[in-house]
Amino acid sequence: MAETEELFTYRLVPPRPTFVDDMTDAEAAAMSEHAEYWEQLHAEGDVVVYGLVLEPGNPWGLCVVRAADRNAVEALGRADPAVSSGTCTFAVGTMPRARLGPR
């Protein structure tokens, strides 16, 4: 990780607790585009890890993102097809003391 980069969390918030099991066709299409979007960012090295978190009764998506600042992560969030389609919302958190383990 470059010295000018920090780690941030990106939490994708679904529209309802049952979303994983009952998304509409339009929502499923947005989520397919969402997966492609984050996979590309992961392949480029901007995303450390991402995936679905199956918290009982409250599933959500998590990405740990390398970025210069919070604004950069918020821009990624606004461009996420799951968000830009109006399907989901998101929240960004900072990880000021995070350390990556060896590869």
Helices and strands as residue ranges (DSSP letters): E 6-13, H 19-22, H 25-43, E 47-53, E 60-67, H 70-79, H 81-84, E 89-94
